């Protein structure tokens, strides 16, 4: 186990810079949406899955009234799936 949290801080650096450039969010809901999207995008990238294709599937399923699809472990045939991510923020 590493003695520092440098890896975690490096993973957050991109999102902190983006937040500063865009002047952050204006509402609590905006903050929650930003956090969920950042988490989903980072998770997809770490699992070698296109975050945009996954989000496209989530939006399509939610519009159809179904639950969000699970995040794939990796982009390989026969891969296992994890529990679905709930991408739903109530105002």
C-alpha positions as CSV (number, residue, x, y, z in Angstrom):
1,X,0.0,0.0,0.0
2,X,1.5,3.4,-1.0
3,X,2.3,5.8,1.8
4,X,0.9,8.8,-0.1
5,X,-2.3,9.7,-1.8
6,X,-0.5,11.1,-4.9
7,X,-2.4,8.8,-7.3
8,X,-5.8,9.9,-6.0
9,X,-4.7,13.6,-6.2
10,X,-3.5,13.2,-9.8
11,X,-6.8,11.6,-10.7
12,X,-8.7,14.6,-9.4
13,X,-6.4,17.2,-10.8
14,X,-8.1,17.4,-14.2
15,X,-11.5,17.9,-12.7
16,X,-10.3,20.5,-10.2
17,X,-8.7,22.5,-13.1
18,X,-11.9,22.2,-15.2
19,X,-14.0,23.4,-12.2
20,X,-11.7,26.5,-11.9
21,X,-11.8,27.3,-15.6
22,X,-15.6,27.1,-15.8
23,X,-16.1,28.9,-12.4
24,X,-17.7,25.8,-10.9
25,X,-21.4,25.1,-10.6
26,X,-24.1,27.5,-9.5
27,X,-26.4,25.1,-7.7
28,X,-26.3,22.0,-5.5
29,X,-27.9,19.9,-8.3
30,X,-25.2,21.2,-10.7
31,X,-22.5,20.1,-8.3
32,X,-24.1,16.6,-7.9
33,X,-24.4,16.2,-11.7
34,X,-20.8,17.3,-12.2
35,X,-19.6,14.8,-9.6
36,X,-21.6,11.9,-11.0
37,X,-20.4,12.7,-14.6
38,X,-16.8,13.0,-13.5
39,X,-17.0,9.7,-11.7
40,X,-18.7,7.9,-14.6
41,X,-16.2,9.3,-17.1
42,X,-13.2,8.3,-15.0
43,X,-14.5,4.9,-14.3
44,X,-15.2,4.2,-18.0
45,X,-11.7,5.4,-19.0
46,X,-10.1,3.2,-16.3
47,X,-12.0,0.2,-17.7
48,X,-11.1,1.1,-21.3
49,X,-14.8,1.8,-22.2
50,X,-16.0,4.8,-24.2
51,X,-17.6,7.1,-21.6
52,X,-19.6,8.8,-24.3
53,X,-21.1,5.5,-25.6
54,X,-22.0,4.5,-22.1
55,X,-23.7,7.8,-21.4
56,X,-25.5,7.5,-24.7
57,X,-26.9,4.1,-23.5
58,X,-27.8,5.5,-20.1
59,X,-29.7,8.4,-21.7
60,X,-31.5,6.1,-24.1
61,X,-32.5,3.7,-21.4
62,X,-33.7,6.4,-19.0
63,X,-35.7,8.1,-21.7
64,X,-37.4,4.7,-22.4
65,X,-38.2,4.4,-18.6
66,X,-35.7,1.7,-17.9
67,X,-32.9,1.6,-15.4
68,X,-29.4,2.6,-16.4
69,X,-27.2,-0.1,-17.9
70,X,-24.4,-1.5,-15.8
71,X,-20.8,-0.4,-16.3
72,X,-18.8,-3.0,-18.2
73,X,-15.6,-4.2,-16.6
74,X,-13.7,-4.0,-19.9
75,X,-14.4,-3.8,-23.6
76,X,-14.1,-7.5,-24.4
77,X,-16.6,-10.1,-25.4
78,X,-18.2,-12.0,-22.6
79,X,-17.1,-9.4,-20.0
80,X,-18.9,-9.3,-16.7
81,X,-21.0,-6.3,-15.7
82,X,-21.2,-4.4,-12.5
83,X,-24.1,-2.9,-10.7
84,X,-25.8,0.0,-12.6
85,X,-24.9,3.6,-11.9
86,X,-27.9,5.8,-11.1
87,X,-27.5,8.9,-13.2
88,X,-30.6,10.7,-12.0
89,X,-30.6,14.0,-10.1
90,X,-33.8,15.4,-8.7
91,X,-34.1,19.1,-8.5
